[in-house]
């Protein structure tokens, strides 16, 4: 990966061969996204000074709220809050991140088409010096409360955020504090505000009206939509598609934080409005709370953010569906570390966890 720090572009490897990007430490897309957002918020807050109210209304207030995310959940049956092994100034915060490529949501917070293309747990430690991102394959074969066995993303289609939260909590024993939905299609609009994004494609692929040739490709918003939406012809299938989404966001936010955009109020304003319009959070997280949390992460360093994949046994089929089987034994070790906020201290235990090929 390379950054052009003195120019208006950032070039990052987005479409690496599947066999080369599977180890945990190469999955950096959302890692950079979260760090870049925290840095940007801290910077803008510092520059705003007395204009904090305006900042809150314009940017945090631009983020859509999803109502009743925790409605109907039996509080007594839910996992207990994280119990850190080490004391810290704040309590750990756990988000459920859901990525979709569909425009708009229903009244229940379900994306049009009912799809969730990425399901991740994001944990911020109590000291705000460490963060972990755990991807749960969307095809994971799990027990969906009230519906029997099914793919984990079917919980989202059947019951929206509440059922997905209940399912994830049941699988992991980890309590979810907040919910975030990221619209990948909306994120691509940021590329136009930035003047486009450069990505490096490992192998030539075609999708829709575009051919993405091996090497550097400059993507505007429309090309980015097709690039992120490719479903066939990828070596790793849907895993590669999710990987493209994550790494594309890395390119966007790295460019946003390193280019001349920060020195151009007009472009910065357009980019931040595009970013915040592509994100939705649960309505228990107010505007001031959101800014406060982002500001508290201002010292979070990229090297202190670890990315994981939920341990898996392999893949197979259930009926006509291709599914992923989770490794319950290894997974329980990971979830236990999350429950006591020590996964960052035990990251190396899962360093060899890889994404398998999914039948297609």
C-alpha positions in Angstrom: 0.0 0.0 0.0 1.3 3.4 -0.9 0.1 7.0 -0.1 0.9 10.1 -2.1 1.0 12.5 0.8 1.9 15.6 -1.2 -0.8 15.3 -3.8 -4.6 15.2 -4.1 -4.7 11.4 -4.5 -4.1 8.3 -2.4 -3.3 5.0 -4.1 -4.1 1.9 -2.1 -4.3 -1.8 -3.0 -8.0 -2.6 -3.1 -8.2 -5.8 -5.2 -5.4 -8.0 -4.0 -5.5 -11.7 -4.8 -7.6 -13.5 -2.3 -4.8 -15.8 -1.1 -2.7 -12.8 -0.2 -5.2 -10.7 1.8 -6.7 -13.3 4.1 -4.4 -13.0 7.1 -6.0 -10.9 9.8 -3.4 -8.1 9.8 -4.1 -7.2 6.2 -7.8 -6.4 6.7 -7.3 -2.7 7.2 -10.3 -1.0 5.6 -12.6 -0.3 8.5 -9.6 0.1 10.7 -8.6 3.2 8.7 -12.2 4.3 8.4 -12.7 4.5 12.2 -9.3 6.1 12.9 -9.7 8.6 10.1 -13.2 9.6 11.3 -11.9 10.1 14.9 -9.0 12.2 13.7 -11.2 14.3 11.4 -13.8 14.9 14.1 -11.0 15.9 16.6 -9.5 18.3 14.0 -12.8 19.9 13.0 -13.8 20.3 16.7 -10.5 22.0 17.4 -10.9 24.4 14.5 -14.6 25.1 15.2 -14.0 26.4 18.7 -17.1 28.4 19.6 -18.9 26.9 16.6 -19.4 23.5 18.3 -23.2 23.8 18.2 -23.1 24.5 14.4 -20.7 21.5 14.0 -23.1 19.3 15.9 -26.1 20.3 13.9 -24.4 20.2 10.5 -22.5 17.0 10.7 -23.6 14.8 13.6 -27.1 16.0 13.0 -26.8 14.9 9.4 -26.5 11.3 10.5 -29.8 9.3 10.2 -31.2 7.7 13.3 -32.7 4.2 13.3 -35.5 3.9 15.9 -36.3 1.1 18.2 -33.2 -0.9 17.5 -33.3 -2.6 20.9 -37.1 -2.8 21.0 -38.5 -6.1 22.1 -35.2 -7.5 23.3 -35.5 -9.3 26.7 -33.1 -7.4 28.9 -32.8 -10.2 31.4 -31.8 -12.6 28.6 -29.2 -10.3 27.0 -25.5 -10.7 27.8 -24.1 -8.7 30.6 -22.0 -5.6 29.8 -18.3 -6.1 29.3 -16.3 -6.6 32.5 -12.8 -5.4 31.8 -9.9 -7.2 33.5 -8.2 -3.8 33.9 -9.8 -0.6 35.2 -10.2 2.3 32.8 -11.6 5.8 32.8 -14.6 4.8 30.6 -16.6 1.7 29.9 -15.9 -0.3 26.7 -18.3 0.5 23.9 -19.4 -2.2 21.5 -21.0 -1.4 18.1 -22.7 -3.8 15.6 -21.7 -2.5 12.1 -23.9 -3.5 9.2 -22.9 -2.7 5.7 -25.3 -2.6 2.8 -25.2 -1.6 -0.8 -28.9 -0.6 -1.0 -30.2 2.9 -1.1 -32.7 3.8 1.7 -34.3 1.9 4.5 -37.8 0.8 5.5 -39.4 2.2 8.7 -38.0 -0.8 10.5 -34.4 0.1 9.6 -34.0 -2.6 7.0 -32.2 -1.7 3.8 -34.2 -1.9 0.5 -33.9 -5.5 -0.7 -33.3 -6.8 2.8 -29.6 -7.4 2.4 -26.8 -7.0 4.8 -23.5 -7.4 3.0 -21.2 -7.1 6.0 -21.7 -7.9 9.7 -19.1 -6.7 12.1 -18.5 -6.2 15.8 -16.5 -3.1 16.6 -15.2 -2.8 20.2 -13.5 0.3 21.6 -11.7 -0.4 24.8 -12.3 1.6 28.0 -9.1 3.5 27.7 -9.9 4.4 24.1 -6.4 3.3 23.1 -7.4 0.1 21.5 -10.1 -1.2 19.1 -11.0 -4.5 17.6 -13.1 -5.2 14.5 -14.5 -8.7 14.1 -16.1 -9.7 10.8 -18.8 -12.4 11.0 -19.3 -13.9 7.5 -22.8 -13.0 6.3 -23.3 -16.6 5.2 -22.6 -18.0 8.7 -25.0 -20.8 9.6 -26.5 -19.9 13.0 -29.6 -20.3 15.0 -31.9 -17.3 14.3 -34.2 -16.8 17.3 -37.7 -17.8 16.5 -36.8 -18.9 12.9 -34.5 -21.9 13.3 -31.2 -22.3 11.5 -30.3 -19.9 8.8 -27.6 -17.5 7.5 -26.8 -14.8 9.9 -27.8 -12.1 7.5 -31.3 -13.6 7.2 -31.9 -12.3 10.7 -31.6 -8.8 9.3 -34.1 -9.6 6.5 -36.5 -11.3 8.8 -36.5 -8.8 11.7 -34.3 -5.9 11.0 -31.7 -4.6 13.5 -33.4 -6.0 16.6 -33.3 -9.6 15.4 -29.8 -9.2 14.0 -28.6 -7.9 17.4 -30.4 -10.7 19.2 -28.8 -13.3 16.9 -25.3 -11.8 17.2 -25.6 -11.6 21.0 -26.8 -15.2 21.1 -23.9 -16.4 19.0 -21.2 -14.5 20.8 -22.4 -13.8 24.3 -21.2 -10.2 23.7 -23.6 -7.4 24.5 -24.2 -4.8 21.7 -24.3 -1.2 22.9 -25.0 0.6 19.7 -25.9 -0.1 16.0 -24.4 1.5 12.9 -25.5 1.0 9.3 -23.1 2.0 6.6 -24.5 2.5 3.1 -21.7 1.5 0.7 -23.5 3.1 -2.2 -23.7 6.4 -0.3 -20.1 6.2 0.6 -19.1 6.2 -3.1 -20.6 9.7 -3.4 -17.7 10.9 -1.3 -15.4 10.0 -4.2 -16.9 12.7 -6.3 -16.4 15.2 -3.6 -12.8 14.2 -3.4 -12.3 14.3 -7.2 -12.1 10.5 -7.5 -10.0 7.8 -5.8 -7.2 5.7 -7.2 -7.2 2.0 -6.5 -4.8 -0.8 -7.6 -6.5 -3.8 -9.3 -4.6 -7.1 -9.2 -6.4 -8.8 -12.1 -8.5 -7.4 -14.9 -12.2 -7.7 -14.3 -15.3 -6.3 -16.0 -18.7 -5.5 -14.5 -21.5 -3.4 -16.0 -20.2 -0.8 -18.5 -16.7 -0.8 -17.1 -13.5 -2.8 -17.3 -11.1 -2.5 -14.4 -7.7 -3.3 -15.7 -4.8 -4.7 -13.7 -2.9 -1.7 -12.2 -4.0 1.7 -11.1 -7.6 2.7 -11.8 -9.1 6.1 -11.1 -12.6 5.7 -9.9 -15.3 8.4 -9.9 -18.6 7.8 -8.1 -20.3 5.9 -10.9 -17.3 3.6 -11.5 -16.9 3.0 -7.8 -20.6 1.9 -7.6 -20.0 -0.7 -10.3 -16.6 -1.7 -8.8 -18.1 -2.3 -5.4 -21.2 -4.0 -6.7 -19.4 -6.7 -8.7 -20.7 -10.1 -7.6 -19.2 -12.6 -10.1 -15.7 -13.2 -11.5 -13.9 -12.6 -8.2 -11.6 -15.3 -6.9 -12.9 -15.2 -3.4 -16.6 -14.6 -4.3 -18.5 -12.6 -1.7 -15.6 -12.5 0.7 -13.6 -10.6 -2.0 -16.6 -8.3 -2.5 -16.7 -7.4 1.2 -12.9 -7.0 1.1 -13.3 -4.5 -1.8 -15.8 -2.5 0.2 -13.6 -2.4 3.3 -10.4 -1.4 1.3 -12.3 1.1 -0.8 -13.2 2.9 2.3 -9.6 2.9 3.4 -8.7 4.6 0.1 -11.5 7.2 0.6 -10.7 8.1 4.1 -7.0 8.0 3.7 -7.3 10.5 0.8 -9.7 12.6 2.8 -7.3 12.9 5.7 -4.1 13.2 3.7 -5.0 15.3 0.7 -5.6 19.0 0.3 -9.2 18.6 1.1 -8.7 19.5 4.7 -7.3 22.9 3.6 -10.3 23.6 1.3 -13.4 24.4 3.5 -15.8 23.9 0.6 -14.5 20.4 -0.4 -14.2 19.4 3.3 -17.8 20.4 4.0 -19.0 18.5 0.9 -17.0 15.4 1.8 -18.2 15.4 5.5 -21.8 15.8 4.5 -21.5 12.9 2.1 -19.9 10.7 4.7 -22.4 11.5 7.4 -25.4 11.0 5.0 -24.1 7.5 4.3 -24.2 6.5 8.0 -27.1 5.7 10.3 -26.9 5.0 14.0 -29.4 3.9 16.7 -31.4 6.7 18.3 -30.0 6.1 21.8 -26.8 7.8 20.6 -27.4 11.5 20.5 -25.5 14.1 18.4 -23.4 15.3 21.4 -22.7 11.7 22.4 -21.5 10.8 19.0 -19.1 13.7 18.8 -17.9 13.1 22.3 -17.2 9.4 21.5 -15.4 10.3 18.3 -13.3 12.9 20.1 -12.4 10.5 22.9 -10.8 8.3 20.2 -8.6 11.1 18.9 -5.4 9.4 20.2 -6.3 5.9 18.7 -3.5 4.8 16.5 -3.9 2.6 13.4 -1.5 0.0 14.8 -3.7 -0.3 17.9 -6.7 -1.4 15.9 -6.9 -5.1 15.3 -9.1 -6.8 12.7 -10.3 -10.3 12.9 -12.7 -12.8 11.3 -14.9 -15.0 13.5 -13.2 -18.4 13.5 -14.7 -20.8 11.0 -14.5 -24.5 10.4 -15.1 -24.4 6.7 -17.9 -24.1 4.1 -20.7 -26.3 2.8 -24.2 -26.3 1.7 -27.6 -26.4 3.4 -30.2 -27.2 0.8 -29.2 -25.1 -2.2 -27.5 -22.4 -0.1 -23.7 -22.1 0.4 -23.0 -21.5 4.0 -20.1 -20.9 6.4 -19.7 -23.0 9.5 -18.4 -21.2 12.6 -15.8 -22.8 14.9 -17.7 -22.7 18.2 -14.6 -23.7 20.3 -12.2 -21.2 18.9 -14.9 -18.6 18.6 -15.7 -18.9 22.4 -12.1 -18.0 23.1 -12.5 -14.9 21.0 -15.9 -13.9 22.5 -14.6 -14.5 26.0 -11.7 -12.0 25.4 -14.2 -9.5 24.1 -16.4 -10.0 27.1 -13.5 -9.0 29.4 -12.1 -6.4 27.0 -8.8 -8.2 26.6 -9.0 -9.3 22.9 -6.4 -6.7 22.0 -4.0 -8.3 24.5 -4.6 -11.8 22.9 -4.6 -10.8 19.2 -1.8 -13.0 18.3 -3.8 -16.1 19.3 -6.0 -15.5 16.2 -3.2 -14.2 13.9 -3.5 -17.1 11.5 -7.3 -17.0 11.1 -8.1 -16.9 7.4 -11.2 -16.5 5.3 -12.1 -19.7 3.4 -13.3 -19.9 -0.1 -17.1 -20.1 -0.3 -18.7 -22.4 -2.9 -20.3 -20.5 -5.7 
